[in-house]
Amino acid sequence: MSSASPTGVDRLRESVGVDAQTLQATVAAPVRFVGFWAAVLLPFAYTPLLFTDLQGSTMTAFLALLAVHVCSLVLGRQYRN
């Protein structure tokens, strides 16, 4: 019976010597930090757009900033927990 050959992810994990939990702990903290502070600061970026006529590219910019804000709220929701 033949054994399965290691996948690319397995070979990368072996060569780097990092397991999934360590990688997640290393990456998760900065992502939560950036997400939290982006969620705090983004309302200051799109508030001036509310005082203009929301048509065309201004509406597109407002919706894009709103979508980024929602994503940052999700990413930063567990910051300091």
N, C-alpha and C positions, 0 to 999 in steps of 0.2 A: 504494500500500500504506500502511495507517495504522500508526502506531507506538502502542505500548501507553501508556496514561496512567499517570502515577506513582501508586503506592499511597500509603496513608496513612503507612506507615512511611518510604517514600522522601521524602515531603514533610516529615515531622518531622525526619528526618536532615539534610535540606538546610537547614531553618530553624534548627536548633540548631547545625549545623556540627560534629557529632561523628560519627566513624565507629564501627563496631562494636568494633574492637579497643580503642580508647580508652575506650569505655563499659564494656567488659568488664574492663579493667585497673582502672578507677576503682571499679567495684562489687565486683569479686571479692575484693579485699584486705579490706575491712571485713566481708564475709560470712564469709570464712575465719577472721578474727579472732574474730568473735562465735561462730561454730561451734566453734572450738577451745576457747575459754574456757567455753562452755556445756557442752561435753563434759567438761571438767575439774570443773566445779562442780556439775553436776546430780546426781551420785551422793550428794552431801551432802544434797540435797533429798529424795530418795526413800528413803534409808537408814532414817529414822525410821518410815516406813510399813511396813518389813519387820518391825518389832517390835510392830506392832499386828495385830489380827485382820483379814486381808485379805478382807473381805466387803463387798458393796454398793458404796457410793460410794468407800470406801477402795481397793478393788480397781480401780475405774475410774480414780481419780487415779493410782494406781501404774502402770497400763498406759499412761495418757496421758503421764506423765513418762518412762516407758521408751521410748515411741515418739519423743518429743521428743529424748531422749538419743541414740537411734540416728540420727536426722536430723542432729543436731549433730555426731556422729562423722563422718558422710559429708561434711558441709559443711566441717568444719575439718580434714580429713585432710591437706591440702597446705599448712597454715599454716607459714610460714617455710621453704618449700622453694624 
